[in-house]
Every structure is written in structure tokens, then in C-alpha cells.
Amino acid sequence: MPRPTYPARALVISAMAFALANIAYGPVNADEPKSSAKADIKKLVQAGFERWRDGTGGPYELLADDARWTITGSSPVSKTYESKERFMSEVIRPFNARMRKPLKPTIRNIYSEGDTVIVLFDAESECHDGLAYRNTYAWFMQFKDGRAVNVTAFFDTRVFDEMWKRVAPKGPRLPVTWKYSKTRRCLGRGILRPGFVLPK
């Protein structure tokens, strides 16, 4: 197994320090879920990652509509997104539009404490320019009523920034229609006009 790079080790250390600080100094919740409830949200996250890996779904399905997603660091996308839709439209969809293949996660470990699940994982894909994208992530996911309501994400922003600036997102192609040209009236000759659907 390859030895983790320095940025990956730094990410893991920062993430674990964040977790320990929250566990040690965070407020005590008198209504803390029972161990079975902790296991349930851990299983929810595990199942979401398995669907993501298999291409049949993903962990973003677990987000509440008003979930807050915070990306740490100083990347172009580092800030707090105040809803699921804002996060998906400003980060996830533009990210996917830069990838030739879907991002695939490999979980290193999943931890749970109270209403929070911590996922440490690697992910890789291939960009539209043919270069590989590989990064290590740590997500701190706080749950309420079976939905993630607050997420803090750590990753190697240097790797992310380089890809984000280098690769332009590719959107869906415009549909076209076959319309006869006014200057070429021969049957079978025409021009393609964007914005319409080919007649059946």
C-alpha cells in the first residue's frame, strides 16, 4: 500500500484534531441518541458511499434541503453553502462537468460520535483533459432525523485548485434541428440551427 503523501497526512492530522476538539469541548447533549441510533446513521452513510462507488446514487441524497455545507481552506470554493441546492449547483455539478469519469470513493474509515459521522476517504477520477484527479477527504456530517444538516469538509485544496483552474467544465450539447436554407432549396441541403430538437 503506497505511503500517504505529506498533504494527505496533514489532512488526516487536521481532521482528527478537529474531531477531538469537538468531542472534548463541544456541548453535552442530554438527548444524545442511543447506540442503536448512532449505528443507524453510520449505516446510512456507509450505504450512501457504496451507492456512490457503484454509480447508483451517492451521499448527497442524505442532505436535508436546508443543510449547511462548509468547505475549509482557501480554495475558490471554500466557504459555507446555506442550502443543498446552492452546494450542488456551485460545487458538485461544476466539479462533475470537469470529469470524464465519475468520481469513485474508497473509504479508509468511518467514525461516529453522538449525532455526527466522520468519513475519511480517498477519491479519484479522470478529468476531461485526460489527467487523473486524486484527493483525500474528511467529512464531518451532523445528522438530525436521518438527514445530514451540517457538514464540514476537509481535502487537499492544492490538488483541487490546480484541477479547478486547469480544466474547463463541459456542459450538455445544444440540441439542433435540420432546417432548409433559404439560399439552398435543393432537397437534402440545409443548415443546422441550435436550440431545437430534430424532428422525428
C-alpha positions as CSV (number, residue, x, y, z in Angstrom):
1,M,0.0,0.0,0.0
2,P,1.5,3.4,-1.0
3,R,2.6,5.7,1.8
4,P,0.4,8.7,2.2
5,T,1.8,12.0,0.8
6,Y,2.5,14.9,3.0
7,P,-0.7,16.8,2.1
8,A,-2.7,13.7,2.8
9,R,-1.1,13.1,6.2
10,A,-1.6,16.8,7.0
11,L,-5.3,16.5,6.1
12,V,-5.8,13.5,8.3
13,I,-4.0,15.2,11.3
14,S,-6.1,18.4,10.8
15,A,-9.3,16.4,10.6
16,M,-8.5,14.3,13.7
17,A,-7.6,17.5,15.6
18,F,-10.9,19.0,14.6
19,A,-12.8,15.9,15.7
20,L,-11.0,15.7,19.1
21,A,-11.7,19.3,19.8
22,N,-15.4,18.9,19.1
23,I,-15.6,15.8,21.2
24,A,-13.6,17.3,24.1
25,Y,-15.0,20.8,24.2
26,G,-18.3,20.5,22.4
27,P,-21.6,21.0,24.3
28,V,-23.0,18.0,26.1
29,N,-26.4,17.0,24.6
30,A,-28.7,15.5,27.2
31,D,-30.8,14.0,24.3
32,E,-27.8,12.2,22.7
33,P,-29.0,9.3,20.5
34,K,-28.7,5.8,21.8
35,S,-26.0,3.5,20.4
36,S,-28.5,1.9,18.0
37,A,-29.3,5.3,16.6
38,K,-25.6,6.0,16.1
39,A,-25.2,2.7,14.3
40,D,-28.2,3.6,12.1
41,I,-26.7,6.9,10.8
42,K,-23.3,5.3,10.3
43,K,-25.0,2.6,8.2
44,L,-26.8,5.3,6.2
45,V,-23.5,7.0,5.3
46,Q,-21.9,3.7,4.5
47,A,-24.7,2.7,2.2
48,G,-24.6,6.2,0.5
49,F,-20.9,5.8,-0.2
50,E,-21.5,2.3,-1.6
51,R,-24.1,3.6,-4.0
52,W,-21.7,6.4,-4.9
53,R,-18.9,3.9,-5.6
54,D,-21.3,1.7,-7.7
55,G,-22.7,4.6,-9.7
56,T,-26.3,4.1,-8.4
57,G,-26.6,7.1,-6.1
58,G,-24.5,9.0,-3.5
59,P,-24.1,10.6,-0.1
60,Y,-25.7,13.9,-1.3
61,E,-29.0,12.1,-1.2
62,L,-28.7,12.2,2.6
63,L,-28.6,16.0,2.8
64,A,-31.5,18.0,4.1
65,D,-32.7,20.7,1.7
66,D,-31.5,23.4,4.2
67,A,-28.2,21.6,5.0
68,R,-25.2,23.8,5.6
69,W,-22.0,22.6,3.8
70,T,-18.7,24.2,4.8
71,I,-15.5,23.7,2.7
72,T,-12.4,24.6,4.7
73,G,-9.2,26.1,3.4
74,S,-8.6,28.8,0.8
75,S,-9.7,27.2,-2.5
76,P,-12.1,29.0,-4.9
77,V,-15.0,27.0,-3.4
78,S,-14.0,27.4,0.3
79,K,-17.0,28.9,2.1
80,T,-20.3,27.9,3.8
81,Y,-23.2,27.0,1.5
82,E,-26.5,27.6,3.1
83,S,-28.6,25.0,1.3
84,K,-28.2,21.7,-0.5
85,E,-29.1,23.3,-3.9
86,R,-26.5,26.1,-3.5
87,F,-23.8,23.5,-2.7
88,M,-24.8,21.2,-5.6
89,S,-25.1,24.0,-8.2
90,E,-21.9,25.9,-7.2
91,V,-19.6,22.9,-6.4
92,I,-20.8,19.4,-7.3
93,R,-22.3,20.0,-10.7
94,P,-19.3,22.2,-11.9
95,F,-17.0,19.6,-10.5
96,N,-18.7,16.7,-12.3
97,A,-18.7,18.8,-15.5
98,R,-14.8,18.7,-15.4
99,M,-14.7,14.9,-15.0
100,R,-14.6,12.4,-17.9
101,K,-15.5,9.6,-15.5
102,P,-17.5,9.7,-12.3
103,L,-15.5,10.3,-9.1
104,K,-15.1,7.0,-7.1
105,P,-14.6,6.9,-3.4
106,T,-12.6,4.4,-1.3
107,I,-13.4,4.6,2.4
108,R,-10.5,4.4,4.8
109,N,-12.6,4.5,7.9
110,I,-15.9,5.8,9.3
111,Y,-16.3,7.1,12.9
112,S,-19.4,8.1,14.8
113,E,-19.8,10.2,17.9
114,G,-23.3,11.3,19.0
115,D,-25.2,12.7,16.1
116,T,-22.0,13.1,13.9
117,V,-20.4,10.7,11.4
118,I,-16.8,11.3,10.3
119,V,-15.8,9.7,6.9
120,L,-12.2,9.6,5.9
121,F,-11.8,8.5,2.3
122,D,-9.8,8.7,-0.9
123,A,-11.4,9.6,-4.3
124,E,-10.2,9.5,-7.8
125,S,-11.4,10.2,-11.4
126,E,-10.2,11.3,-14.8
127,C,-10.6,14.8,-16.0
128,H,-11.7,15.9,-19.5
129,D,-8.1,16.7,-20.3
130,G,-7.0,13.1,-19.7
131,L,-5.2,13.7,-16.4
132,A,-6.1,11.9,-13.2
133,Y,-7.7,13.6,-10.2
134,R,-6.9,12.1,-6.8
135,N,-7.6,13.5,-3.4
136,T,-8.1,12.6,0.2
137,Y,-11.2,13.9,2.0
138,A,-12.6,14.0,5.6
139,W,-16.3,14.8,6.0
140,F,-17.9,15.6,9.4
141,M,-21.6,15.0,8.9
142,Q,-24.1,16.1,11.6
143,F,-27.5,14.4,11.4
144,K,-31.0,15.2,12.6
145,D,-34.0,12.9,11.9
146,G,-32.0,10.8,9.5
147,R,-30.8,13.8,7.4
148,A,-27.4,15.5,7.3
149,V,-27.9,19.1,8.4
150,N,-24.4,20.3,8.8
151,V,-21.3,19.1,7.0
152,T,-17.7,20.3,7.3
153,A,-15.3,19.0,4.5
154,F,-11.5,18.9,4.5
155,F,-9.4,18.0,1.5
156,D,-6.1,18.9,-0.2
157,T,-7.1,22.3,-1.7
158,R,-3.8,22.5,-3.6
159,V,-4.7,19.4,-5.7
160,F,-8.3,20.7,-6.1
161,D,-7.4,24.2,-7.1
162,E,-5.0,23.0,-9.8
163,M,-7.7,20.9,-11.4
164,W,-10.4,23.5,-11.0
165,K,-8.3,26.2,-12.8
166,R,-6.9,23.8,-15.4
167,V,-10.0,22.0,-16.6
168,A,-12.9,23.9,-18.1
169,P,-16.4,22.4,-17.3
170,K,-18.2,20.8,-20.2
171,G,-22.0,21.3,-20.4
172,P,-24.5,19.3,-22.4
173,R,-24.5,19.8,-26.2
174,L,-27.2,22.1,-27.6
175,P,-29.9,20.1,-29.5
176,V,-30.2,21.0,-33.2
177,T,-32.8,20.8,-35.9
178,W,-32.4,20.4,-39.7
179,K,-33.9,23.5,-41.4
180,Y,-33.8,24.2,-45.1
181,S,-31.7,27.1,-46.1
182,K,-33.3,30.0,-47.9
183,T,-30.4,30.2,-50.3
184,R,-30.1,26.4,-51.0
185,R,-33.5,25.0,-51.8
186,C,-32.2,21.6,-53.1
187,L,-33.8,18.7,-51.3
188,G,-31.4,17.3,-48.7
189,R,-29.4,20.5,-48.3
190,G,-29.8,22.6,-45.2
191,I,-28.3,24.2,-42.2
192,L,-28.2,23.3,-38.5
193,R,-29.8,25.8,-36.2
194,P,-29.0,25.4,-32.4
195,G,-31.8,25.4,-29.9
196,F,-34.3,23.0,-31.5
197,V,-35.0,19.3,-31.5
198,L,-34.6,17.1,-34.5
199,P,-38.0,16.2,-36.0
200,K,-38.9,12.5,-35.8
